[in-house]
């Protein structure tokens, strides 16, 4: 069974706003979490900032079947689309029967960049009968070190398991790798193509169409003839068009780059991802800002002239840098150097926008 009612196999689609509980991980062991959405947080009780950079095995518990995890480990190493039924545990310790669908996220050439999991809760599932709550976890475990992923004894790299699927060359034990997964109901080989049934029209937008509107909806656009000059707090510096286009899949999960927020490429430029550094800087949890716009950071001293200059640069698909007065969640004023730039896919089409924030005063 596919990941959703309609197949999702592109990163921009996996990140799109949805009521489905979604988790995105890296494509290799130990499958570290790079994104969770609000629905996933509401289902599991964990905030994104608690779990980013960790594998998903903290959801497992006493009644999560070991045999199930071993078989699912084979499936994810083979990068196969799979549907599973599994008992997970919420942060509170409450058992949770979940039907999980997972699949690889692909570039157009078939390269797997991430893994996507979609969780659907089934509170009336028979597997929950008699299952007690788990003792509350006080701290999430860090991902295991690389040396713990040696392949099992007497199993050569690239060999097949009892489930019939080739293992990863590192042969990570399924008990470690299958933290996302449970008992396999069915699995299917992935067709490595760029076919995206969901929102196909949006996926085919070019750079020009992606930049035809005002970015972030944080100030009304002014005609060029009436636009005020950039002013205040050091003014504005517009970056030249970069020869090296920043890719969406290179930004997501890179927690070394500072405070970053990613928005959809089309108006009203809803926030689809905020990293941990952005949450710590601005005082919001990622789940609070999902679906909102960057207008949440503006206030009485935010210069609308600079915002309009910023948006004009984005309409031209040009990276731009501004120094603005912004406001944190509690209303605290801060001076922010914000670098806004488009994010591209491998076909050089704009698929999202990124704002990189630096507090300078």
N, C-alpha and C positions, 0 to 999 in steps of 0.2 A: 504494500500500500504506500502511496506517495506521502510526502511530508504534510500536505494540506489537501483540501478539496481540489485545489489546483496546484500543479507542481511549482515549487520555488527552487530555483537552482542558481540564482544570482545574488550577490551580496547586497546590492541596493534594494532588492525585493525582500530579502530576509530582514533588513533593518527597517522596512516601512512600518508605519503605525498599524497596530493590529490588536484585537481583543484576544488573540491566541497567546498562550504562555510560550514565549520563545527564549531560547538560550543559544548563543553562538560561541563556539570554541575554536581554538586553533586546529589545524588539520593533522597535527602529529602529536605523538605522546609527549606529555601526559594530558593532552587535550585541555589546555587551560582556558578558562572562561574569559572572553573578551567583550561580551555584551549580554545583558539580560534586559527584558522589557518589563514594563509595569505589571502586566498580567502575570508574568512569571513570578515576580516578587510577591504579588498578592496571593498566588497559589501556594508558594513555598514558605513565605514568611521572611525570606532573606532579602536584604537590600543589595543592589549591584556592588556598592562599595565594600560590602563584607566578603564578596565571593570572587571579585575580579582577580585573575591570575591564579586561581585555584582550579583543580580538577573537580568534577561533580560528584565524587564519591562520598562527600559529606551528606548526601541525600539518602545513602544506603543505611540499613539498620538490621536488627536481628532477623527480620522476616523478609529481607531482600535475598532471593535465591542465589547461592553461589554458582550453581550450574548454569543458571540463567546468565549471570555476568560473564562466565567463561565463554559461552556461545556468542554472546553479543560482542565480546572483545574481538572475536574472529571477524565478525561482520564489519565493525568499524575500521579495523586494520585494512580490510579489503575495500574500504570506501564504498560500501553498498547502501542503497536506500533500504530501510528496514522499519517495520512497525513492531512494537513490543508492548507487553502488559507487565507492569512491575509494581511492587509495593515500595514506595519511597516514604520518607519521614519529613514532616515540616520542621521548621526551626523549633517550634514548641514541643516537638516530640510526637505529635499526632500522626498516625499512619495514614498514608494517602495512596489509593489505588489509581495508577496513572496509565493511560494508553499513550505511549510515546512514539512519535514518528521522527525519524532522523534521516538526513541525507547530506551528501557533499554539496558544498557551494563552489561553483565553477567559474573559471574564466572561459571566454569563447573558444580557446584552444583545448579545453578539457582539463586544464590544470586545476587541481583542488586547492582552494585557498583557506577554506574553513569547513566546519561541520555545523549544521543547524539541527536543533532539537525542538520539537513542538509537543507540549504536554497537554493532555486533556484528562481532567479529573473524572473519576467514576466512583462517587461515594457509596453507591449501592452495590458495587462489585462483590461477588461472593468471596473473593480472596481476602477481604477485610474482616470476615467473621472471626471473632475471637482473637484478633491481633491487638496486643496491648500497645500503649504509648511507649516511645523510646525515652530513655533518660535524657534530659536536656543536655545538649552539647554546650560547654562553656567557651570553647575555642575551636575554630576550624583549623584543620591540619593543613600545613603547607604542602605543595606538590612534592612527591617523592624525588630524591636526587637521581641524576642520570644513571648511576650504577645500579639502581634497583630495577632497571628495565632490561637486564640481561635475559636472553631467551631461556626457556625451560631447559633442563638437562637433556642431552641426547636429541635435541631438536635443532636441525640446521637452519640457518637463515633462509627465508623464502620457502620453507616447506609448508605442507598443508596440514591443517589440524583435522580432528575428527569430524568437524562440521563441514570440511571440504573446501575451505577458503584459504588462500595463501596468507601467511602471517607476515607482518611487517619485518623488515630485516633485523630490527632490534628485538623483535619477539617479546614485546611488553606483556607481562602477565595480565590475563583478562581481569583478574580481581582489581587491578589498578586502573586499567584503561577503560573499563566499562562503567565508570561512575555515572554516566548519563543514562545507562541503559538497563533493561531488564530482560524478561523472557521473550524470545523472538516468536512472533506470531507468523510473520512471513517476511521474506526479504527478496529484493530484486536487484539485478545488476544495474548500475547507473549507465545511462546513455550519455556519454561525454559530448554534449553539444551545447550550443547557446540557445536552444529552444526554451522560451519562457512564456508559457501560456498565460500567466497572470500578468495583467497590465502590460501587454505587449506593445501597445502604442507608446506608453511612457518610456519603455526600454529603448525605443528606437529614436528618441529625441536626439537631435544634434546639439553641439555646443551652442550654436546660435539660438536655437529655440529654448535651451535651458537658461539662457541669460537674458530673456526678453522682458523680465519683470523686475520690480524692485526687490532687493534682497532683505530678508529678515522681517519685513513689514514693521520697521521700528520708527519710521518717519515718512510722511507723505513725500512723493517725488515732486520736484519742482522742474519746470521747463528750463533748459539750459540758459535761456536769455534772462531768466529772473532768479537763477540760483545764486545765493550769497556766496562770497568767497570763504574758503576755509579759514578758521580762526580759533584762537584760544588754546591754552595748555600745550604750547609747542607747535601748534598747527598740524598739518597733515602732510604725509609723504606718500606718494603713490608709487608702488613698485612697478618695475618694468615687467612685461610678460616673460614668464619663466620658460626657458627652453626645456627644462625637465618638468614634465607635468606630474603633479602629485597624485598618486593612485589611492583610491578609497581603501583598498585592501592592505596598503602599506601603512595607513594611518590607524585603522582600527586595531586595537590591541597593543599599540606601541605606547606604553605607559611612561616612556622616558622623555616624551616631547613636551611636557608641561600641561597647562590647563587648556583643553581642547573641547569644543562642542561642535557637533555635526548636525546640519539641518538638511531637510529635503531640498531638492533642486528647484521645486516649483512653489509659487505663492500658496499659502502665506509663510512658507519657509519654516515649517514646524520643526522643532528639535526632535531628532530621532536617536541621538546618542550624546551623552556627556560623560567624559572620563572622570576618574577618581580625583585627579588634580583639579579639574574644573569644579567639581562638587565641593572640595575642601576650600577653594578660593572664594567661591560665590555663596557658600552656606546652604545650598540646596542639595537634596538627594536627587539622583538621576530620575527616579520615579515621579518626583514632584514636577519636573520640567518637561517630561515627555509629552509631546503634542503642543506645547506652548511655543512662543517665539522669543527671540532675544530681547524683545521689548520689556521683559521682566527685569532687565538690568538697567533700564533707563529711569531717569527722574528729573527733578526740577533743574538741575545744572547740566544736564546732558545737552550738548549743542546740536540742534536740529540741522544746522548748516553742514556740519561735518558728517552727520548721518546721511544727508542727501548726496554729498560728495562720495561717500562710501558706496552708496547704492548705484550711482552712475558708473563707478569703476566696475562693479560686479556685472552690470548689464553689458559691459564690454568684455566680460570674462577676464579681467585683469586683477591679479592680486593687489591688495592695497593695505596700507598701514595707517592707522589713526591713533591719536591719543585723546581719550574721552574720559569724561566723568561718568562713572557708573555706580550702581548701588547694589550691595549684597542683600541677602534675604532679609536680614533684620533692619534694613534701611541705612546701613553704614555706607558712607560715601567713600569711594576709592578712585584713584586715577589709574586708568587702564590703557595700556598700549595693546591694541587689537589688530592682528594681522588676519585679514579675511581672504580666502582664496578658494577657487573651485577645486573639486576633487573629480578625477577622471577614472574611466575604466580603461581596459587595454585597447579599446577602439578609439581612444581620445575623445570620447563623448563625456560631457559633464553629467555626473550622476548624483552629486551632492555638493554642499558648501561646507567649509571648515572655518571656524574662528578660533584663533590661538590667542589667549589672553595672558598678559603679563602685568602684574600690579607694580606700578612705578612710583606711587606716592599714596 
